[in-house]
């Protein structure tokens, strides 16, 4: 089964990654990968309470690393797509960084 993850930034910058069954990641591994990226990239929580939902973490990591990282680092882009699809449990994910929305 194939999955697709699209990350959209301002000015039409879009990065689409197609995943195969071999790319599948366990949800707990995906959450851990996102946690590590959140810390490694000095991300800030979206909510004043400091609570970070998985969807928030995906949005903040993408926003913090920006479109250049997605364009220049294929390994990161692929890992991000694997983690986002697994953590959300959805085969098709659209992450709109500018609008702070995730669609399925």
Steps between C-alpha positions, in 0.01 A plus 500: 500500500634842405484813708552861406611790715497853361655791689392843372671829578428856383551605139400160359795312646380140529685181579324172432636166617355167392551218747481126440425216740876468559505858633245424770596613851345392829297779665714504816819522292342782298410697814852451635651623168280810512591559867869482412457745211297736720785515752788495247354796309417706812130507415255705706151374599206657316284518812564731794428209735809324367299192410616358167261281304642272231342712225655812656838330513480412129407858409765659721782275381411571136474874564824515697716313248334683210476428129876507445551193720227313312655600168862430592481200732328200339575278800327743737206548261450123474532448877255781567246351257536153654457639853205726414306224323566249779436736791171616349401153380392632159606389151459848351611808693514864389688736730439868430767676703387855421138434598600268788267228375528128447258329263443134423 
